[in-house]
Amino acid sequence: MPGVTMSFSNMSCSRCGDGFDPHDKIVNSQGELWHPQCFVCSQCFRPFPDGLFYEFEGRKYCEHDFQVLFAPCCGKCGEFVIGRVIKAMSASWHPACFCCAVCNKELADRGFVRNRC
């Protein structure tokens, strides 16, 4: 922008701590600044595909590592549950997978009694 001068002398990368040169590309994530090569998953150290990442306790993760480390597996289909999780009968469930074993109705938003249809 014309008339705007940025000072790079007090800016440093959140991962490596090195400064930025005026011609450097800078990633800004929630006010933190990163070199593109430093903006990587905290677990596998690979860049984020399409810039998509998950954050947990201040650390950033790619989708795969976030799921492996933190997402529960569904008690029915065995897939990772991202988003709404139903916790019942000592397991985690996708809302669509939490169904009556007899009539197959979804139970996520209903009351239920175990072993009764």
BELDAHU-V161026 format. One record per helix or strand. SS is the DSSP state (H for helix, E for strand). FROM is the first residue (numbers start at 1). TO is the last residue. If there is no record, write none. Layout:
ss->SS from->FROM to->TO
ss->SS from->FROM to->TO
This chain:
ss->E from->12 to->12
ss->E from->19 to->19
ss->E from->27 to->29
ss->E from->32 to->34
ss->H from->36 to->38
ss->E from->40 to->40
ss->E from->47 to->47
ss->H from->49 to->51
ss->E from->54 to->56
ss->E from->59 to->61
ss->H from->63 to->70
ss->E from->73 to->74
ss->E from->80 to->80
ss->E from->86 to->88
ss->E from->91 to->93
ss->E from->99 to->99
ss->E from->106 to->106
